[in-house]
Amino acid sequence: MNNSFSERLKELRTAKGLTGEELGKAIGVSGATVSFWENRKSDIKSENLKKLAEFFGESIEFLLGIKDY
């Protein structure tokens, strides 16, 4: 089974050694917003999904758990 977006996000963030606050600052959202995404308390807007994909150098499909690479 594919990883969910929240799991992928946390894996990518921790692999880069970033806190939620640091990641949020890098893409223009709060650390609380990143925490909400990782804990499935909030859905991500498409504009922020694009920012995350660019930041991590991954596809949106990978982030959403649609494709594994």
mmCIF file as gemmi writes it, N, C-alpha and C atoms, coordinates in Angstrom:
data_model
loop_
_atom_site.group_PDB
_atom_site.id
_atom_site.type_symbol
_atom_site.label_atom_id
_atom_site.label_alt_id
_atom_site.label_comp_id
_atom_site.label_asym_id
_atom_site.label_entity_id
_atom_site.label_seq_id
_atom_site.pdbx_PDB_ins_code
_atom_site.Cartn_x
_atom_site.Cartn_y
_atom_site.Cartn_z
_atom_site.occupancy
_atom_site.B_iso_or_equiv
_atom_site.pdbx_formal_charge
_atom_site.auth_seq_id
_atom_site.auth_asym_id
_atom_site.pdbx_PDB_model_num
ATOM 1 N N . MET Axp A 1 ? 0.847 -1.191 0 1 0 ? 1 A 1
ATOM 2 C CA . MET Axp A 1 ? 0 0 0 1 0 ? 1 A 1
ATOM 3 C C . MET Axp A 1 ? 0.884 1.244 0 1 0 ? 1 A 1
ATOM 4 N N . ASN Axp A 2 ? 0.466 2.235 -0.725 1 0 ? 2 A 1
ATOM 5 C CA . ASN Axp A 2 ? 1.227 3.481 -0.806 1 0 ? 2 A 1
ATOM 6 C C . ASN Axp A 2 ? 1.137 4.27 0.489 1 0 ? 2 A 1
ATOM 7 N N . ASN Axp A 3 ? 2.197 4.996 0.773 1 0 ? 3 A 1
ATOM 8 C CA . ASN Axp A 3 ? 2.178 5.887 1.921 1 0 ? 3 A 1
ATOM 9 C C . ASN Axp A 3 ? 1.244 7.045 1.639 1 0 ? 3 A 1
ATOM 10 N N . SER Axp A 4 ? 0.609 7.539 2.664 1 0 ? 4 A 1
ATOM 11 C CA . SER Axp A 4 ? -0.256 8.695 2.509 1 0 ? 4 A 1
ATOM 12 C C . SER Axp A 4 ? 0.587 9.968 2.443 1 0 ? 4 A 1
ATOM 13 N N . PHE Axp A 5 ? -0.052 11.035 2.03 1 0 ? 5 A 1
ATOM 14 C CA . PHE Axp A 5 ? 0.623 12.321 1.953 1 0 ? 5 A 1
ATOM 15 C C . PHE Axp A 5 ? 1.263 12.696 3.285 1 0 ? 5 A 1
ATOM 16 N N . SER Axp A 6 ? 0.535 12.538 4.368 1 0 ? 6 A 1
ATOM 17 C CA . SER Axp A 6 ? 1.058 12.946 5.674 1 0 ? 6 A 1
ATOM 18 C C . SER Axp A 6 ? 2.324 12.176 6.039 1 0 ? 6 A 1
ATOM 19 N N . GLU Axp A 7 ? 2.338 10.877 5.735 1 0 ? 7 A 1
ATOM 20 C CA . GLU Axp A 7 ? 3.52 10.059 6.024 1 0 ? 7 A 1
ATOM 21 C C . GLU Axp A 7 ? 4.695 10.452 5.145 1 0 ? 7 A 1
ATOM 22 N N . ARG Axp A 8 ? 4.417 10.667 3.861 1 0 ? 8 A 1
ATOM 23 C CA . ARG Axp A 8 ? 5.483 11.067 2.941 1 0 ? 8 A 1
ATOM 24 C C . ARG Axp A 8 ? 6.078 12.406 3.358 1 0 ? 8 A 1
ATOM 25 N N . LEU Axp A 9 ? 5.22 13.337 3.701 1 0 ? 9 A 1
ATOM 26 C CA . LEU Axp A 9 ? 5.692 14.663 4.093 1 0 ? 9 A 1
ATOM 27 C C . LEU Axp A 9 ? 6.619 14.57 5.3 1 0 ? 9 A 1
ATOM 28 N N . LYS Axp A 10 ? 6.21 13.835 6.306 1 0 ? 10 A 1
ATOM 29 C CA . LYS Axp A 10 ? 7.03 13.705 7.507 1 0 ? 10 A 1
ATOM 30 C C . LYS Axp A 10 ? 8.357 13.013 7.194 1 0 ? 10 A 1
ATOM 31 N N . GLU Axp A 11 ? 8.319 11.959 6.363 1 0 ? 11 A 1
ATOM 32 C CA . GLU Axp A 11 ? 9.549 11.265 5.979 1 0 ? 11 A 1
ATOM 33 C C . GLU Axp A 11 ? 10.518 12.199 5.258 1 0 ? 11 A 1
ATOM 34 N N . LEU Axp A 12 ? 10.004 12.961 4.307 1 0 ? 12 A 1
ATOM 35 C CA . LEU Axp A 12 ? 10.857 13.88 3.545 1 0 ? 12 A 1
ATOM 36 C C . LEU Axp A 12 ? 11.417 14.985 4.432 1 0 ? 12 A 1
ATOM 37 N N . ARG Axp A 13 ? 10.57 15.513 5.301 1 0 ? 13 A 1
ATOM 38 C CA . ARG Axp A 13 ? 11.008 16.6 6.194 1 0 ? 13 A 1
ATOM 39 C C . ARG Axp A 13 ? 12.097 16.123 7.14 1 0 ? 13 A 1
ATOM 40 N N . THR Axp A 14 ? 11.882 14.979 7.766 1 0 ? 14 A 1
ATOM 41 C CA . THR Axp A 14 ? 12.871 14.494 8.729 1 0 ? 14 A 1
ATOM 42 C C . THR Axp A 14 ? 14.156 14.048 8.03 1 0 ? 14 A 1
ATOM 43 N N . ALA Axp A 15 ? 14.033 13.522 6.808 1 0 ? 15 A 1
ATOM 44 C CA . ALA Axp A 15 ? 15.23 13.125 6.062 1 0 ? 15 A 1
ATOM 45 C C . ALA Axp A 15 ? 16.13 14.329 5.769 1 0 ? 15 A 1
ATOM 46 N N . LYS Axp A 16 ? 15.53 15.495 5.646 1 0 ? 16 A 1
ATOM 47 C CA . LYS Axp A 16 ? 16.307 16.723 5.42 1 0 ? 16 A 1
ATOM 48 C C . LYS Axp A 16 ? 16.732 17.373 6.735 1 0 ? 16 A 1
ATOM 49 N N . GLY Axp A 17 ? 16.31 16.797 7.855 1 0 ? 17 A 1
ATOM 50 C CA . GLY Axp A 17 ? 16.681 17.329 9.158 1 0 ? 17 A 1
ATOM 51 C C . GLY Axp A 17 ? 15.993 18.633 9.501 1 0 ? 17 A 1
ATOM 52 N N . LEU Axp A 18 ? 14.786 18.816 8.984 1 0 ? 18 A 1
ATOM 53 C CA . LEU Axp A 18 ? 14.051 20.055 9.202 1 0 ? 18 A 1
ATOM 54 C C . LEU Axp A 18 ? 12.965 19.89 10.259 1 0 ? 18 A 1
ATOM 55 N N . THR Axp A 19 ? 12.723 20.932 10.995 1 0 ? 19 A 1
ATOM 56 C CA . THR Axp A 19 ? 11.556 20.979 11.868 1 0 ? 19 A 1
ATOM 57 C C . THR Axp A 19 ? 10.367 21.4 11.019 1 0 ? 19 A 1
ATOM 58 N N . GLY Axp A 20 ? 9.178 21.223 11.555 1 0 ? 20 A 1
ATOM 59 C CA . GLY Axp A 20 ? 7.986 21.691 10.853 1 0 ? 20 A 1
ATOM 60 C C . GLY Axp A 20 ? 8.021 23.193 10.655 1 0 ? 20 A 1
ATOM 61 N N . GLU Axp A 21 ? 8.534 23.881 11.643 1 0 ? 21 A 1
ATOM 62 C CA . GLU Axp A 21 ? 8.648 25.343 11.564 1 0 ? 21 A 1
ATOM 63 C C . GLU Axp A 21 ? 9.59 25.751 10.425 1 0 ? 21 A 1
ATOM 64 N N . GLU Axp A 22 ? 10.716 25.075 10.317 1 0 ? 22 A 1
ATOM 65 C CA . GLU Axp A 22 ? 11.687 25.391 9.26 1 0 ? 22 A 1
ATOM 66 C C . GLU Axp A 22 ? 11.116 25.111 7.871 1 0 ? 22 A 1
ATOM 67 N N . LEU Axp A 23 ? 10.428 23.99 7.732 1 0 ? 23 A 1
ATOM 68 C CA . LEU Axp A 23 ? 9.819 23.673 6.453 1 0 ? 23 A 1
ATOM 69 C C . LEU Axp A 23 ? 8.739 24.697 6.112 1 0 ? 23 A 1
ATOM 70 N N . GLY Axp A 24 ? 7.923 25.016 7.083 1 0 ? 24 A 1
ATOM 71 C CA . GLY Axp A 24 ? 6.88 26.007 6.858 1 0 ? 24 A 1
ATOM 72 C C . GLY Axp A 24 ? 7.45 27.339 6.393 1 0 ? 24 A 1
ATOM 73 N N . LYS Axp A 25 ? 8.496 27.77 7.052 1 0 ? 25 A 1
ATOM 74 C CA . LYS Axp A 25 ? 9.129 29.038 6.68 1 0 ? 25 A 1
ATOM 75 C C . LYS Axp A 25 ? 9.658 28.983 5.251 1 0 ? 25 A 1
ATOM 76 N N . ALA Axp A 26 ? 10.205 27.846 4.86 1 0 ? 26 A 1
ATOM 77 C CA . ALA Axp A 26 ? 10.78 27.689 3.518 1 0 ? 26 A 1
ATOM 78 C C . ALA Axp A 26 ? 9.73 27.798 2.415 1 0 ? 26 A 1
ATOM 79 N N . ILE Axp A 27 ? 8.491 27.384 2.714 1 0 ? 27 A 1
ATOM 80 C CA . ILE Axp A 27 ? 7.456 27.43 1.677 1 0 ? 27 A 1
ATOM 81 C C . ILE Axp A 27 ? 6.376 28.478 1.939 1 0 ? 27 A 1
ATOM 82 N N . GLY Axp A 28 ? 6.512 29.225 3.023 1 0 ? 28 A 1
ATOM 83 C CA . GLY Axp A 28 ? 5.6 30.336 3.279 1 0 ? 28 A 1
ATOM 84 C C . GLY Axp A 28 ? 4.335 30.003 4.05 1 0 ? 28 A 1
ATOM 85 N N . VAL Axp A 29 ? 4.415 28.997 4.919 1 0 ? 29 A 1
ATOM 86 C CA . VAL Axp A 29 ? 3.289 28.681 5.805 1 0 ? 29 A 1
ATOM 87 C C . VAL Axp A 29 ? 3.829 28.555 7.227 1 0 ? 29 A 1
ATOM 88 N N . SER Axp A 30 ? 2.94 28.427 8.189 1 0 ? 30 A 1
ATOM 89 C CA . SER Axp A 30 ? 3.379 28.298 9.575 1 0 ? 30 A 1
ATOM 90 C C . SER Axp A 30 ? 3.786 26.856 9.885 1 0 ? 30 A 1
ATOM 91 N N . GLY Axp A 31 ? 4.541 26.716 10.947 1 0 ? 31 A 1
ATOM 92 C CA . GLY Axp A 31 ? 4.901 25.384 11.416 1 0 ? 31 A 1
ATOM 93 C C . GLY Axp A 31 ? 3.669 24.599 11.844 1 0 ? 31 A 1
ATOM 94 N N . ALA Axp A 32 ? 2.676 25.318 12.378 1 0 ? 32 A 1
ATOM 95 C CA . ALA Axp A 32 ? 1.428 24.665 12.781 1 0 ? 32 A 1
ATOM 96 C C . ALA Axp A 32 ? 0.714 24.066 11.577 1 0 ? 32 A 1
ATOM 97 N N . THR Axp A 33 ? 0.778 24.751 10.45 1 0 ? 33 A 1
ATOM 98 C CA . THR Axp A 33 ? 0.154 24.239 9.229 1 0 ? 33 A 1
ATOM 99 C C . THR Axp A 33 ? 0.819 22.936 8.802 1 0 ? 33 A 1
ATOM 100 N N . VAL Axp A 34 ? 2.138 22.9 8.849 1 0 ? 34 A 1
ATOM 101 C CA . VAL Axp A 34 ? 2.87 21.678 8.508 1 0 ? 34 A 1
ATOM 102 C C . VAL Axp A 34 ? 2.457 20.555 9.46 1 0 ? 34 A 1
ATOM 103 N N . SER Axp A 35 ? 2.354 20.856 10.733 1 0 ? 35 A 1
ATOM 104 C CA . SER Axp A 35 ? 1.933 19.873 11.726 1 0 ? 35 A 1
ATOM 105 C C . SER Axp A 35 ? 0.526 19.36 11.427 1 0 ? 35 A 1
ATOM 106 N N . PHE Axp A 36 ? -0.37 20.25 11.053 1 0 ? 36 A 1
ATOM 107 C CA . PHE Axp A 36 ? -1.737 19.836 10.706 1 0 ? 36 A 1
ATOM 108 C C . PHE Axp A 36 ? -1.728 18.885 9.519 1 0 ? 36 A 1
ATOM 109 N N . TRP Axp A 37 ? -0.918 19.167 8.502 1 0 ? 37 A 1
ATOM 110 C CA . TRP Axp A 37 ? -0.822 18.269 7.338 1 0 ? 37 A 1
ATOM 111 C C . TRP Axp A 37 ? -0.299 16.907 7.766 1 0 ? 37 A 1
ATOM 112 N N . GLU Axp A 38 ? 0.76 16.902 8.575 1 0 ? 38 A 1
ATOM 113 C CA . GLU Axp A 38 ? 1.374 15.637 8.994 1 0 ? 38 A 1
ATOM 114 C C . GLU Axp A 38 ? 0.46 14.818 9.895 1 0 ? 38 A 1
ATOM 115 N N . ASN Axp A 39 ? -0.414 15.471 10.614 1 0 ? 39 A 1
ATOM 116 C CA . ASN Axp A 39 ? -1.319 14.779 11.527 1 0 ? 39 A 1
ATOM 117 C C . ASN Axp A 39 ? -2.733 14.631 10.979 1 0 ? 39 A 1
ATOM 118 N N . ARG Axp A 40 ? -2.871 14.902 9.674 1 0 ? 40 A 1
ATOM 119 C CA . ARG Axp A 40 ? -4.144 14.749 8.957 1 0 ? 40 A 1
ATOM 120 C C . ARG Axp A 40 ? -5.276 15.574 9.561 1 0 ? 40 A 1
ATOM 121 N N . LYS Axp A 41 ? -4.932 16.746 10.068 1 0 ? 41 A 1
ATOM 122 C CA . LYS Axp A 41 ? -5.943 17.62 10.642 1 0 ? 41 A 1
ATOM 123 C C . LYS Axp A 41 ? -6.376 18.713 9.678 1 0 ? 41 A 1
ATOM 124 N N . SER Axp A 42 ? -5.681 18.801 8.549 1 0 ? 42 A 1
ATOM 125 C CA . SER Axp A 42 ? -5.993 19.834 7.561 1 0 ? 42 A 1
ATOM 126 C C . SER Axp A 42 ? -5.592 19.332 6.183 1 0 ? 42 A 1
ATOM 127 N N . ASP Axp A 43 ? -6.387 19.676 5.196 1 0 ? 43 A 1
ATOM 128 C CA . ASP Axp A 43 ? -6.052 19.345 3.818 1 0 ? 43 A 1
ATOM 129 C C . ASP Axp A 43 ? -5.119 20.419 3.263 1 0 ? 43 A 1
ATOM 130 N N . ILE Axp A 44 ? -4.29 20.008 2.329 1 0 ? 44 A 1
ATOM 131 C CA . ILE Axp A 44 ? -3.336 20.933 1.732 1 0 ? 44 A 1
ATOM 132 C C . ILE Axp A 44 ? -3.932 21.559 0.477 1 0 ? 44 A 1
ATOM 133 N N . LYS Axp A 45 ? -3.689 22.843 0.298 1 0 ? 45 A 1
ATOM 134 C CA . LYS Axp A 45 ? -4.122 23.531 -0.914 1 0 ? 45 A 1
ATOM 135 C C . LYS Axp A 45 ? -3.163 23.176 -2.043 1 0 ? 45 A 1
ATOM 136 N N . SER Axp A 46 ? -3.675 23.185 -3.254 1 0 ? 46 A 1
ATOM 137 C CA . SER Axp A 46 ? -2.859 22.792 -4.409 1 0 ? 46 A 1
ATOM 138 C C . SER Axp A 46 ? -1.623 23.675 -4.563 1 0 ? 46 A 1
ATOM 139 N N . GLU Axp A 47 ? -1.731 24.951 -4.257 1 0 ? 47 A 1
ATOM 140 C CA . GLU Axp A 47 ? -0.568 25.843 -4.384 1 0 ? 47 A 1
ATOM 141 C C . GLU Axp A 47 ? 0.55 25.437 -3.418 1 0 ? 47 A 1
ATOM 142 N N . ASN Axp A 48 ? 0.189 24.996 -2.222 1 0 ? 48 A 1
ATOM 143 C CA . ASN Axp A 48 ? 1.195 24.556 -1.256 1 0 ? 48 A 1
ATOM 144 C C . ASN Axp A 48 ? 1.758 23.185 -1.612 1 0 ? 48 A 1
ATOM 145 N N . LEU Axp A 49 ? 0.937 22.347 -2.205 1 0 ? 49 A 1
ATOM 146 C CA . LEU Axp A 49 ? 1.408 21.05 -2.668 1 0 ? 49 A 1
ATOM 147 C C . LEU Axp A 49 ? 2.479 21.24 -3.746 1 0 ? 49 A 1
ATOM 148 N N . LYS Axp A 50 ? 2.248 22.186 -4.64 1 0 ? 50 A 1
ATOM 149 C CA . LYS Axp A 50 ? 3.233 22.501 -5.681 1 0 ? 50 A 1
ATOM 150 C C . LYS Axp A 50 ? 4.529 23.013 -5.066 1 0 ? 50 A 1
ATOM 151 N N . LYS Axp A 51 ? 4.407 23.87 -4.05 1 0 ? 51 A 1
ATOM 152 C CA . LYS Axp A 51 ? 5.605 24.399 -3.372 1 0 ? 51 A 1
ATOM 153 C C . LYS Axp A 51 ? 6.407 23.278 -2.714 1 0 ? 51 A 1
ATOM 154 N N . LEU Axp A 52 ? 5.713 22.339 -2.073 1 0 ? 52 A 1
ATOM 155 C CA . LEU Axp A 52 ? 6.4 21.218 -1.439 1 0 ? 52 A 1
ATOM 156 C C . LEU Axp A 52 ? 7.096 20.339 -2.471 1 0 ? 52 A 1
ATOM 157 N N . ALA Axp A 53 ? 6.415 20.078 -3.581 1 0 ? 53 A 1
ATOM 158 C CA . ALA Axp A 53 ? 7.012 19.256 -4.635 1 0 ? 53 A 1
ATOM 159 C C . ALA Axp A 53 ? 8.288 19.908 -5.154 1 0 ? 53 A 1
ATOM 160 N N . GLU Axp A 54 ? 8.26 21.206 -5.371 1 0 ? 54 A 1
ATOM 161 C CA . GLU Axp A 54 ? 9.454 21.924 -5.83 1 0 ? 54 A 1
ATOM 162 C C . GLU Axp A 54 ? 10.544 21.913 -4.764 1 0 ? 54 A 1
ATOM 163 N N . PHE Axp A 55 ? 10.171 22.151 -3.529 1 0 ? 55 A 1
ATOM 164 C CA . PHE Axp A 55 ? 11.138 22.205 -2.441 1 0 ? 55 A 1
ATOM 165 C C . PHE Axp A 55 ? 11.876 20.879 -2.289 1 0 ? 55 A 1
ATOM 166 N N . PHE Axp A 56 ? 11.132 19.779 -2.342 1 0 ? 56 A 1
ATOM 167 C CA . PHE Axp A 56 ? 11.737 18.465 -2.142 1 0 ? 56 A 1
ATOM 168 C C . PHE Axp A 56 ? 12.249 17.841 -3.437 1 0 ? 56 A 1
ATOM 169 N N . GLY Axp A 57 ? 11.933 18.444 -4.582 1 0 ? 57 A 1
ATOM 170 C CA . GLY Axp A 57 ? 12.357 17.88 -5.854 1 0 ? 57 A 1
ATOM 171 C C . GLY Axp A 57 ? 11.656 16.566 -6.169 1 0 ? 57 A 1
ATOM 172 N N . GLU Axp A 58 ? 10.415 16.486 -5.764 1 0 ? 58 A 1
ATOM 173 C CA . GLU Axp A 58 ? 9.608 15.278 -5.975 1 0 ? 58 A 1
ATOM 174 C C . GLU Axp A 58 ? 8.36 15.646 -6.768 1 0 ? 58 A 1
ATOM 175 N N . SER Axp A 59 ? 7.712 14.645 -7.338 1 0 ? 59 A 1
ATOM 176 C CA . SER Axp A 59 ? 6.468 14.888 -8.061 1 0 ? 59 A 1
ATOM 177 C C . SER Axp A 59 ? 5.305 14.98 -7.079 1 0 ? 59 A 1
ATOM 178 N N . ILE Axp A 60 ? 4.255 15.614 -7.528 1 0 ? 60 A 1
ATOM 179 C CA . ILE Axp A 60 ? 3.036 15.687 -6.728 1 0 ? 60 A 1
ATOM 180 C C . ILE Axp A 60 ? 2.478 14.283 -6.517 1 0 ? 60 A 1
ATOM 181 N N . GLU Axp A 61 ? 2.577 13.446 -7.538 1 0 ? 61 A 1
ATOM 182 C CA . GLU Axp A 61 ? 2.091 12.072 -7.43 1 0 ? 61 A 1
ATOM 183 C C . GLU Axp A 61 ? 2.829 11.31 -6.327 1 0 ? 61 A 1
ATOM 184 N N . PHE Axp A 62 ? 4.131 11.542 -6.225 1 0 ? 62 A 1
ATOM 185 C CA . PHE Axp A 62 ? 4.897 10.9 -5.157 1 0 ? 62 A 1
ATOM 186 C C . PHE Axp A 62 ? 4.442 11.416 -3.794 1 0 ? 62 A 1
ATOM 187 N N . LEU Axp A 63 ? 4.321 12.729 -3.665 1 0 ? 63 A 1
ATOM 188 C CA . LEU Axp A 63 ? 3.892 13.312 -2.39 1 0 ? 63 A 1
ATOM 189 C C . LEU Axp A 63 ? 2.532 12.785 -1.94 1 0 ? 63 A 1
ATOM 190 N N . LEU Axp A 64 ? 1.648 12.588 -2.89 1 0 ? 64 A 1
ATOM 191 C CA . LEU Axp A 64 ? 0.302 12.114 -2.56 1 0 ? 64 A 1
ATOM 192 C C . LEU Axp A 64 ? 0.231 10.609 -2.363 1 0 ? 64 A 1
ATOM 193 N N . GLY Axp A 65 ? 1.335 9.914 -2.612 1 0 ? 65 A 1
ATOM 194 C CA . GLY Axp A 65 ? 1.354 8.47 -2.436 1 0 ? 65 A 1
ATOM 195 C C . GLY Axp A 65 ? 0.742 7.716 -3.595 1 0 ? 65 A 1
ATOM 196 N N . ILE Axp A 66 ? 0.575 8.395 -4.736 1 0 ? 66 A 1
ATOM 197 C CA . ILE Axp A 66 ? 0.002 7.756 -5.922 1 0 ? 66 A 1
ATOM 198 C C . ILE Axp A 66 ? 1.056 6.899 -6.613 1 0 ? 66 A 1
ATOM 199 N N . LYS Axp A 67 ? 2.288 7.399 -6.626 1 0 ? 67 A 1
ATOM 200 C CA . LYS Axp A 67 ? 3.401 6.68 -7.266 1 0 ? 67 A 1
ATOM 201 C C . LYS Axp A 67 ? 4.544 6.538 -6.285 1 0 ? 67 A 1
ATOM 202 N N . ASP Axp A 68 ? 5.228 5.407 -6.394 1 0 ? 68 A 1
ATOM 203 C CA . ASP Axp A 68 ? 6.452 5.182 -5.626 1 0 ? 68 A 1
ATOM 204 C C . ASP Axp A 68 ? 7.626 5.253 -6.579 1 0 ? 68 A 1
ATOM 205 N N . TYR Axp A 69 ? 8.729 5.775 -6.112 1 0 ? 69 A 1
ATOM 206 C CA . TYR Axp A 69 ? 9.927 5.852 -6.94 1 0 ? 69 A 1
ATOM 207 C C . TYR Axp A 69 ? 11.075 5.184 -6.247 1 0 ? 69 A 1
